[in-house]
């Protein structure tokens, strides 16, 4: 293929789990040839974390679509020699191996960059590469979500337990950050001709995600736990339950213009003359009372009815969707957030941006372990005898 932005770009995904590999997935969406390096046998430990079977392992299908799998044993010198040959011809190398593992396997920048001065070495870690915790392992639930204060900040109130994260909730945004670093380095390479190392981590991405609260504290201001919904400081930036049990959240920040049309539309015209709600400061002082008034009225209709009414008066709001809603979300499909695989109408989640005039690759199913090993080695110049010898040594699956 030569009709995509990254056609001809060679990427080695020598990472595991989600964040590092997903950065390579974004590149594959725009046509890069991504070689997934996996250990022989079970392959990447992210495999099989959902349903079994190649086409039903839905987490794997999301993170490793479009890629080709090369299963080699990097603990074996012959396996590393294979990787070195691929690196010499590659544009990008992505890894999230712990730093001591990279040194032990001879996959650190000092080992690979001399093989290819134009290589972009994309390094992803849990806690960064400096300080006492540089070698510490972590996942998005521990380094992105818990460590950065997000887990504590989004709890319902001070008395409820911290909220657990959803699978990949920190990994996929972190992957986008790593992708940005890679593309920035590719731009630098266009200007200088030189590759180099880019680094990102779960800790840094989580800190960025929680930037508003952290920056507040860095300026010496307190960040108290949020009050209960009923005691929300702004009733017009709160969430409400409808008659059918569905929820929505409002974000009415232009109150002077939007409040009166809202109250008229929902049958609370009398409140436009209520001194408790006459000004922004008054509404802040009596927020709990306004929440109570809105709770009563919003409980009288189903979400579908309120959606039409709120849209009709231009109120900014969002339905609190359930996961079951997303497959039928026409807007997600219209903007290309959900797209079908090339071999079936089954949908997958696309990378979160588009470039005018640049078509994305139609998603292909993720590979089985070592599915493309022989093809990749032949492209790298290995003969049939050499490939057979690697197989007999247990280096190649």
N, C-alpha and C positions, 0 to 999 in steps of 0.2 A: 504494500500500500504506500502511496506517495501523496495522498490528498488530504493529509492531516497536519496540523501545526508541528507536532513532534515526530512525524514520520522520519525514520532514519536515526533517531536518538536511541541509544542503547543504555538501558538502565538495569543494574543488578540489584535485586531486592534480596539482600542477605540479612533479613530481619525476621522477627517473629511477632506473634500476637497481632496487634492492630495498628498502633500509631505509625511506626516506621513503614510497614507494608502499605498502609492506606495512602501515604504520601506518594508512593510509587503507583498506586492505583489511579490517583488523579492524573499522573503523567500518562498512564496508559489510556485514559479517556480521550486524550488528545493525540493518540497515535504512537506513543513511544513503545518500543519493543522491550518489555519487561521480563527479565529472566528471574524466576523465583528460585532461590537456592534453598534446598531443604535437606535435612538428614535422611538417609535411606530408612525405610521402615514406615513409621507413623507420620513422618514429615513434620511440618510446622505444628507446634502444640496447640495452635488456634483451631486446627482441624478437629472436627468432631465435637466441638463445644455446643453445637445445636443438634439437629437431627442427623442420623447416620445416612450414608449414601451420598455419592458425589453431587447429585443434582438437588438433594434436599438438605444439605449442610448449609443452611441459609446464611449463617454468619460468614462462613468461608466464601460463599458465592459473592457476597458483598465486597469483601476486602481483597479478594484475589481474582476478580474477573479480569479478562483480557490477557492474563499472564501465561507464560510458559514455565513449566516446572522442570528443574534440573536437580536430581537427587544425588548428592555426592557427600562423602564422609570427609569433612574438613579436619578431622583429627588425624587423618592419614596424609602424609606428605604428598602423595600422588594426587589426592583430592585438592589440596591447596594449590598444587601446580596447575590443575585445571582452572581453578578460580583465578589464579594469577594471569593465565593466558586470556581469560575473558576480560579481566580488569584492564589489561593493556589495550583493549579495543573499545572499552566502554566510555560513556560520557558521565554517568552518575553511578555511585555505589552507595547504597542505603543500608545502614545497620543499626540495630539497637542492642547488640550483644553487650553484656556488662564489660566494663573496661578491662578487668583482669582476664576475661575470656579472650578479648581481642589480642592482648599481648601474648597469651599462651598459644593461640592459634596463628599468630603472626598476621593479623588482619588489621592492625592499627594503621593510622595514616603514614607513619614512618615506614611501614612495610609496603604499602600500596602506591602512594604517590610517586615514588621513584620509578615505578613501572609505567606511569602515564601522567606526565605533568599537567595534562588538560583535564584530568579526572576531577569531578566534584564529589568529594567524600562527605556524605550526609550522615552525621552522627546524632543519634537520638538516645537520650538516657532518662532515667527517672528523676534524678535530683541534680543534674548538671555534671560538669567535669572538673570542678574545683571544690575545695573545702573538704571537710571530714567525711561527708556523705557521698562523695563522688562515685564510689564503688557500690553504693547501696542499691539493691533492687527495689522495684516498686511497680505498681499498676496505677491506672487512672483513679481507681477508687481510693488509693492510699496517698499518692503524691499530688495528683491534680485536685481531687475532690476534698479529701480530708485535711491535708497539710496546709492548704491555702486559705482555709476558713470558709470555703463555700458550703461545706457539709453542715457547719454550725449556723451559717448565716441564713439558710433557706428553711430552717425548721419552722413549723407552724407557729410556735411561740416558745418562750423561754423554758416552759415546763415540759415540752415534748422532746422525745429523743432526737438526736441528729438524723437528718434524712439520708437514706442510702441512695447511691447513684444508680442510674440505669446502665446496662452494658454499653461500653464504648462511648459514654457520654463525654468523657474528657479526651479520649483517644482520637476521635474524628476531628474535633477542632484543633487538637495538637498536630494532627497530620497535615491540616491545611497550613499551619504555621511552618512546619518543616518544608512543605512544598514551596511556600513563599521564599524560604531561605535558599532552596535549591535553584529556583528560577532567578533569584537575585544574583546568585553566583554564576549562573549561566550567562546572564547579561554582562557581568564583570569579565567573564571569559571572552565574550565577543569584543570587549574593549581592549583587553590585555593579552589574550591568548593563553592565559594561565588558569588552571583549576585551583583547587584548594579545599579547605575544610569548612563546612557549615555545621553549626551545633544548635540543638534545641532540646527542650526537656519538658516532661510533664509538669514539673514544679514551676517553670517559667510561664508556661501556657496557662496553668491554673491561676497563677498570680495575676496575669493579664486579664483573665476572665473575671476575677474578683477585684479588678482594678479600682472601681468606684469606692468600695468600702475600704480597701487598703490605703488608697490615696487619702481618704478622709482621715484615717487614723494617723498617717504619716504627717499630716498637718496639725496633729495634736487634738483633733476633734474626737469626741466619743462616738462609738458606733453601737448603740444599744440593740438588744434583740428586738425584733419586730413584735408589735402587739398582736393580739388575736384579730381575726377578721372583723369581728364585731366592734373592735376598738381602733380600727384603722384610722390613721390621721387624716386621710382624704377619702371620703365616701365615694367620690367620683373616679377614683383610681383603685377600685376594689373589685372583688369577684362576688357574683350572686348566683343563687340557685333558682332554677325555673320549676314549674309545676311538674314536669316530667323527670326531675332529678338531674337534668343537665345543668352545667355551670357555664358562665361566661365571665370575662373580665373586661372592665371598662378602663379606658385611659383618656379621660376627658380633661385635658390640660388647658384648653382654651375656654375656660368656664364662662367668661363674660359673654361670649358669642354663642356657646353651645348649650348652656344650662337651661335657659327658658324653652327652647324648642324641644329639649329632651323631656322636661317635666310636662309640657303640653302633650307630647306624643304618648306618654305612658299614663296619662290620667291623673297627674299630680299638679294640676294648674294652681291649686290653692297655695302650694308651697312657694310659688313665685312671689307671694306677698307676705310670707312668713319671715319676720325679722331675724329669726335664728339662722336663716339661710340667705339673707339679703346680700351679704358681701363675702368675699373669699375668706377674710379673717373670721367672720361669724360662722361660716360653714366649717372652718377648722375647729373652732371652739365647740361646735355642736355636731361634730362629725358622727359620733355614735348615734345621735338621734336621727340623722339623715340616713345612716346605714339601716336603721330599724324601719324607717319609712319605705326605703327602696326594697328591703327584704320582703315586706308584705306585698307590695305591688308586683314584683317580679315572680313571686310564687303563684300568681294567678293565671299565667299562660305558659305554654310549652316553649321550648327553645326556638323551634322553627318560626313561631309567631313573633317572638321578640326579635329574631334576626331580621325579619322584614321591616319591623317598626324601627329598629335602631339604624339599619341601613338607610331607611327612608329619611331620617333627619340628620344623617351624616355623622353619627356618633362613632368615634374610634373604639372598637371593641374586638375581642377575639373569643371565639367559642373554645372552651376547654375540651379539646378533642380527646377521644379515646383512641387507642392504637387501632382498634377495629375500624375506625372512621377513615384512616389514611389511604387505604387501598382504593377507595371510591372518591377521594378528594379530587374533584375535577381541576381545581386550581393548581394543585401539585403536578398534575399531568400536563396542564397547559403550559407551565413554565419550565417543564423538563426536569423537575425534581425527582419524578418517578418515570422511568423509561423501561420498555420491554427488552428482554434478552433477544438475541438474534434467532433463537431456535424455538421460541414459544412466546405466548402473550404474558408469561410471568414477568412481573415488574421487579426492578431493582432500583436502589437509591443512587442517583447520579451525583457527581461532584458538584459543589454548591456555587458554581459560577459559569458564565458563558462568555465567549468572545465573538463579537459580530464578525461574520464572514468566515468563521472557523467551525467546521462541523466536528462534533464528537464522534468517537468510534461507537458503532452499535455494539452494546455489551455482549461479550462472549463468555460462556461458562468458565468458571475457575477450573484449573487443571487438577488431575489426579496426581498423586506423588510420583515424580519422575516421568510424567507422561511424555515430556519432550526431550528427555536426556540425550538420546542418540542424535536427534536432529540438531540440537544446540552444539553438541561436540563436533558434528560433521561441519557445521558452519564455521567452527573455530579451527578447522583444519585437521582434526583427528581422523586417522584412517580406521577402517573396520577392524584391523588387527589391534590397534591401540585401544579402541573402545572395548573390544572383547577382553583385552588384558585387564582393563580397569574393572570390568564386571567380575572377572575371575578373582581379582584381589579383594572384592567386596567394597571397593571404593565407589562404584557407580551402581545405582539402582535402575 
